[in-house]
Amino acid sequence: MQPAVDRPGSGTDTHSSFSKTSGGRGFHMNFDLVLQRIRELNIFAGEGESFVQTTATGAQLATKDPIPLRLYRNGIVMFDGPFRSYQEHSTQQCMQDLMDGYFPSELQERFPDGVPFEVNISFFFFFTLHGTFTRCGCLLRRISTLLQQHVRKTQKAFTLSCQCKRKNKNKINNTED
């Protein structure tokens, strides 16, 4: 399959705050770039396009079923397969192919004409062996606490502001009488 975009170093690469360096081997996971390249590859793979599929009784319109791909902070899950860490060479190769704008080489034999990806973005979370997310509870509790503190401060400031306005309005009304 032809590349969706120019190779790295051609000036089209974007760098993101959502990136991860893994394993000390020089692999750098750039989530934004992967998502951008997948959008471009999906266009080439015919995402949303219909084709005629023969059936036992004739033909019908069909679309290509996308490959489910979940991106986590520490790895991926493709199809309904096992979790694959970014420290694994095969996962690094798959993600590097995508970042370079190529359909992953590990899928080319199974899908020679390409196939769209359906991406589930979970890169704010860590995948564990039990299928649960670590740190997410702490992160969400911390965010919740910060939001609650901000809301309390805002409500307190708003209440004080309203009380001051009422007092000033009462003073003005009393002086007008």
Secondary structure, 3 states (H helix, E strand, C coil): CCCCCCCCCCCCCCCCCCEEEECCCCEEEEHHHHHHHHHHHHHHCCCCCEEEEEECCEEEEEECCCEEEEEECCEEEECCCCEEECCCHHHHHHHHHHHCCCCCHHHCCCCCCCCCEEEEEECCCEECCCCCEECHHHHHHHHHHHHHHHHHHHHHHHHHHHHHHHHHHHHHHHHHC
